[in-house]
Amino acid sequence: QRKNPFSSEDRLASKPAHTHRGDPTYGRPPEGSRTEQRGRDAHSHVGREVEELCLIIRRTGEVGEDGHVRVTFGQLFETYVTISNKVVGILLRARKHGLVHFEGEMLWQGKDDDVVITLL
């Protein structure tokens, strides 16, 4: 871009230097940028969806002898799909954060309807 006659020097001067692996800022948007804000907003949105999913599991599931609430994937899918078509992705995110447990890597509608999801 330095050789491009249509690039302004101001824009090049404000461009951050390239980072390398091991640098704490590697793979992250520049601090204070709109990209960083969009990432924070997306993270917050997904967090709210995970919370909503946990509330739905608590409302529709049954409490087991150990005190944990359980619901089958089929029942959860039928309830949650009217709210969001991303139920499997949100379940995976909730499991990543240790909020729910279920067997298997992925859940498929129809095939995995009897898989039990436990709210931790």
Beta strands, then each sheet from edge to edge (+ up, - down):
strand 1: 62-63
strand 2: 69-72
strand 3: 100-101
strand 4: 116-119
sheet 1: 1+ 2- 4+ 3-
end
